[in-house]
Amino acid sequence: MPGTPSHKKARLDALASTAAPSGSSGGSAGGGVATAVSDAGRVASGEGVSLWMSAWRRLRRDWVFLFGAAIVVLFIVLAVVAPLIAPHDPATRVLIDQVNRQTNPVPGPQPGHPLGADYQGRDVLSRLMVGARQTLLVGVLATLGGLLGGMTLGTLAGAFGGWVDSVVMRVVDVLLSIPSLLMAFSIAAMFRSPSQWTVILAIAIVQVPVFARLLRGSMLAQRHSDHVLAARALGVRKGPIVFRHMLPNAMGPVIVQATLVLATAIIDAAALSFLGLGNPDDRSPEWGQMLGNAQPYFDSHPHLAVYPALCIIVVALGFTLVGESLRESLDPKSRR
């Protein structure tokens, strides 16, 4: 009967038989596969996979990421080789003889000029292709500037804490309280003469608080991790702990955010150029600048604005899709 010594002995014998070697006569109590005691607790052999490799295995099966990556790759390749494959010089007025202010201010599509020309007789297709390089240059440099500034502030706040963290975060809060496009417009307007570099600087300053707050949060999460506590217990100085242990492990979300910010930087750069705060020399075309120059002709020749607008939308969409896919792959909470 249950509870008697003989019953307890029978239960112990049944449990022990489940741990017997597969070649022994004792089988499992429930008819399952017998497991040797020496094999208990072992993990299946195989190499470990890093976080980024695991994310890549998911991304290469994600059609959203692949679609966005295809757009980004095509944009980068076009920006690199555009001056070599453009059918005409973007600054040459090849169809100026067809421009008539009263009857034909904008030459339409024709052989050799599939998208026509602008109000100065310059080939629109060539200007769009070469403008990709200027747009990419502004977006990348502005994002890098914001990333470096944000990393500096975020590292100071996350590594030292205390009053340093309070001062840095109050500055960041003030910057975040101002709408990004309004602050970029104000910064660019302070310069005496607008140029491409004023746009880059204005957008970079706008992006600094975004990276600073994100990196600061990641650094604070790393401060109490096991490997950081172990380094402190071993007497490692704060500098190596910050730059060898905390900062590298906190850069994952920042890299993902940089991809998303790049799309925002391209849109903001186009907006500032549209408002006349970009490079005034239209011999070096840029998509936002082309939008601004097409404004007087939008009623009669809307294609001058539609083409650069579509380019901006498609490229920003590509970077956004890549950034969102990276975020979902690296963050278990938002992973599909």
C-alpha positions in Angstrom: 0.0 0.0 0.0 1.2 3.6 -0.5 3.5 5.0 2.1 4.9 1.6 3.1 8.7 1.0 2.9 8.2 -1.6 0.1 6.2 0.9 -2.0 8.8 3.6 -1.6 11.5 1.1 -2.6 9.6 0.2 -5.7 9.3 3.9 -6.7 13.0 4.4 -6.2 13.8 1.4 -8.3 11.5 2.7 -11.1 13.2 6.1 -11.0 16.7 4.6 -11.1 15.8 2.5 -14.0 15.2 5.6 -16.1 18.8 6.7 -15.6 20.3 3.3 -16.5 22.5 3.0 -19.6 20.7 2.2 -22.9 22.5 -1.1 -23.1 21.4 -2.3 -19.7 18.4 -4.5 -19.0 16.6 -1.9 -17.1 14.2 0.2 -19.1 12.3 3.4 -18.4 9.3 3.3 -16.2 7.1 4.9 -18.8 8.5 3.1 -21.8 10.6 6.2 -22.8 14.2 6.2 -24.0 16.7 5.4 -21.3 19.4 7.9 -20.6 22.8 7.2 -19.2 23.7 9.0 -15.9 27.0 10.2 -17.5 24.9 11.9 -20.3 22.6 13.7 -17.9 22.8 17.5 -18.1 24.8 17.6 -21.3 24.1 20.2 -24.0 24.0 19.1 -27.7 27.3 19.9 -29.4 27.5 22.8 -31.7 29.1 26.2 -32.1 27.5 29.3 -30.5 25.9 32.0 -32.6 26.5 35.7 -31.9 23.7 38.2 -31.6 24.4 39.7 -35.0 24.7 36.4 -36.8 21.4 35.2 -35.2 19.8 38.5 -36.4 21.2 38.0 -39.9 19.7 34.5 -40.2 16.3 36.0 -39.5 16.9 39.0 -41.7 17.8 37.0 -44.8 14.4 35.4 -44.7 12.5 38.7 -44.1 11.2 40.1 -47.4 10.7 43.6 -45.9 14.4 43.8 -45.0 15.4 42.5 -48.4 13.2 45.0 -50.2 14.6 47.9 -48.2 18.2 46.6 -48.6 17.8 46.4 -52.3 16.6 50.1 -52.4 19.5 51.2 -50.3 22.1 49.3 -52.3 20.8 50.6 -55.6 20.8 54.2 -54.2 24.4 53.8 -53.0 25.6 52.3 -56.2 23.9 55.1 -58.2 25.4 57.7 -56.0 28.9 56.3 -56.6 28.8 55.8 -60.3 26.3 58.5 -61.3 28.8 61.0 -62.8 30.2 58.2 -65.0 26.8 56.9 -66.3 24.8 60.1 -66.5 23.9 60.8 -70.1 24.7 64.5 -69.9 26.5 67.0 -67.7 23.9 68.1 -65.1 25.2 71.7 -65.4 25.2 72.0 -69.2 22.2 73.7 -70.8 21.9 71.2 -73.6 18.3 72.2 -74.6 18.5 75.9 -73.9 17.6 76.6 -77.5 14.2 75.1 -76.9 13.4 77.2 -73.8 10.9 79.9 -74.5 9.5 81.8 -71.5 6.1 82.4 -73.1 5.4 79.3 -75.1 7.7 76.5 -73.9 9.4 77.4 -70.6 10.2 73.7 -69.9 11.2 71.3 -72.7 9.4 68.0 -72.5 10.6 64.4 -73.0 12.3 63.7 -76.3 14.9 61.3 -77.8 18.0 61.5 -75.6 16.2 63.2 -72.8 13.5 60.7 -71.5 12.5 63.0 -68.6 12.9 66.2 -70.5 14.8 69.3 -69.3 14.3 72.0 -66.6 13.6 75.7 -67.1 17.3 76.2 -68.0 17.5 73.4 -70.6 19.4 71.0 -68.3 18.7 67.3 -68.6 16.4 66.2 -65.7 17.5 62.6 -65.7 21.2 63.5 -65.4 20.4 65.9 -62.6 18.5 63.3 -60.7 21.3 60.7 -61.0 24.0 63.1 -60.0 21.8 64.6 -57.2 21.8 61.1 -55.5 25.5 61.6 -54.6 24.8 65.0 -52.9 21.8 63.7 -51.1 23.7 60.6 -49.8 26.7 62.8 -48.8 24.5 65.2 -46.8 22.5 62.3 -45.1 25.6 60.3 -44.2 27.7 63.2 -42.9 24.8 64.6 -40.9 24.1 61.2 -39.3 27.8 60.6 -38.5 28.0 64.1 -36.9 24.9 63.4 -34.8 26.2 60.0 -33.9 29.6 61.3 -32.7 28.0 64.1 -30.7 25.4 61.8 -29.2 28.0 59.2 -28.3 30.1 61.8 -26.5 27.2 63.0 -24.4 25.7 59.6 -23.9 29.0 58.1 -22.8 29.6 60.9 -20.3 26.1 60.5 -18.8 26.0 56.7 -18.7 29.6 56.2 -17.5 29.8 58.8 -14.7 26.2 59.3 -13.6 25.6 61.7 -10.7 25.7 65.4 -11.5 27.3 64.8 -14.9 24.3 62.7 -15.9 21.9 65.3 -14.6 23.5 68.2 -16.5 23.8 66.3 -19.7 20.3 65.0 -19.6 18.8 68.5 -18.9 20.6 69.8 -22.0 19.3 66.9 -24.0 15.8 67.5 -22.7 15.9 71.1 -23.8 17.0 70.1 -27.3 14.3 67.4 -27.5 11.6 69.9 -26.5 12.2 71.9 -29.7 10.7 70.4 -33.0 13.6 69.0 -35.0 12.8 70.7 -38.3 12.3 74.1 -36.5 15.6 73.8 -34.7 17.4 72.8 -37.9 15.9 75.7 -39.7 16.9 78.1 -36.9 20.5 76.8 -36.9 20.9 76.9 -40.6 19.4 80.5 -40.8 22.1 81.8 -38.4 24.8 81.4 -41.0 25.5 84.4 -43.2 25.6 82.4 -46.4 23.8 79.0 -46.8 25.8 76.1 -48.1 25.8 72.3 -48.1 27.8 72.3 -44.9 25.4 74.5 -43.0 22.7 71.9 -43.8 24.9 69.1 -42.6 25.8 70.9 -39.3 22.2 71.9 -38.6 20.8 68.3 -39.1 23.7 66.8 -37.1 23.0 69.0 -34.1 19.3 68.1 -34.3 20.2 64.4 -34.1 22.7 64.6 -31.2 20.0 64.4 -28.4 18.4 61.3 -30.0 21.6 59.3 -29.9 22.7 60.7 -26.5 19.5 59.6 -24.7 19.5 56.2 -26.4 23.2 55.5 -25.7 22.8 56.7 -22.1 20.0 54.2 -21.5 22.1 51.4 -22.9 25.1 52.4 -20.8 23.1 52.5 -17.6 21.8 48.9 -18.4 25.5 47.8 -18.8 26.7 49.4 -15.5 25.1 46.6 -13.4 25.8 43.7 -15.8 27.8 40.7 -14.5 30.9 41.3 -16.7 31.2 45.0 -15.6 30.8 44.0 -11.9 33.5 41.3 -12.3 35.9 43.8 -13.9 35.3 46.2 -11.1 36.0 43.5 -8.5 39.2 42.7 -10.3 40.4 46.3 -9.9 40.1 47.3 -13.6 40.1 51.1 -14.0 37.0 53.0 -15.1 38.4 53.9 -18.5 38.9 50.4 -19.8 35.6 49.3 -18.2 33.7 52.0 -20.1 35.5 51.7 -23.5 36.1 48.0 -23.6 33.1 46.5 -21.8 30.2 49.0 -21.5 30.4 51.0 -24.8 30.8 48.1 -27.3 27.9 46.2 -25.7 25.7 49.3 -25.7 26.2 50.2 -29.4 23.6 47.7 -30.9 20.5 49.9 -30.5 22.5 53.0 -31.5 23.6 51.4 -34.8 19.9 50.5 -35.5 18.9 54.0 -34.7 21.5 55.4 -37.0 19.9 53.6 -39.9 16.5 55.2 -39.1 18.0 58.6 -38.5 19.7 58.5 -42.0 16.2 58.4 -43.6 15.1 61.4 -41.4 18.3 63.3 -42.3 17.7 62.9 -46.0 14.1 64.3 -45.6 15.3 67.1 -43.4 18.1 68.0 -45.8 15.6 68.1 -48.6 13.3 70.3 -46.6 16.1 72.8 -45.8 17.2 72.9 -49.4 13.6 73.4 -50.5 13.4 76.4 -48.2 16.5 77.9 -49.7 18.9 77.1 -46.9 21.0 74.6 -48.8 23.6 75.0 -51.5 22.7 78.0 -53.6 24.8 76.7 -56.5 22.4 74.6 -58.6 25.2 73.4 -60.9 25.6 70.7 -58.2 22.1 69.3 -58.1 20.5 68.0 -54.9 17.0 66.6 -54.7 15.6 69.1 -52.2 17.2 71.9 -54.2 15.5 70.6 -57.4 12.1 70.6 -55.5 12.6 74.3 -54.5 13.6 75.3 -58.1 10.5 73.5 -59.5 8.1 75.4 -57.3 7.3 78.2 -59.8 6.5 75.7 -62.5 4.5 73.2 -60.4 1.1 74.3 -61.8 2.1 73.8 -65.5 5.0 71.3 -65.3 4.5 69.3 -62.0 6.9 66.5 -63.2 9.9 68.8 -62.2 8.8 68.3 -58.6 7.4 64.9 -58.8 10.6 63.1 -59.9 12.8 64.4 -57.1 10.0 63.9 -54.6 9.6 60.3 -55.6 13.4 59.7 -55.3 13.4 61.2 -51.7 10.3 59.1 -50.7 11.7 55.8 -52.1 15.2 56.2 -50.6 13.8 57.2 -47.2 11.5 54.2 -47.3 14.4 51.9 -48.0 16.4 53.1 -45.0 13.3 53.0 -42.8 12.5 49.4 -43.8 16.1 48.3 -43.1 16.2 50.1 -39.7 12.9 48.7 -38.6 13.8 45.1 -39.6 17.1 45.4 -37.7 15.3 46.6 -34.6 12.9 43.7 -34.7 15.6 41.2 -35.2 17.8 42.5 -32.4 15.1 43.2 -29.9 13.4 40.1 -28.6 10.4 42.1 -27.3 9.5 43.4 -30.8 10.6 40.4 -32.8 8.0 39.0 -35.0 
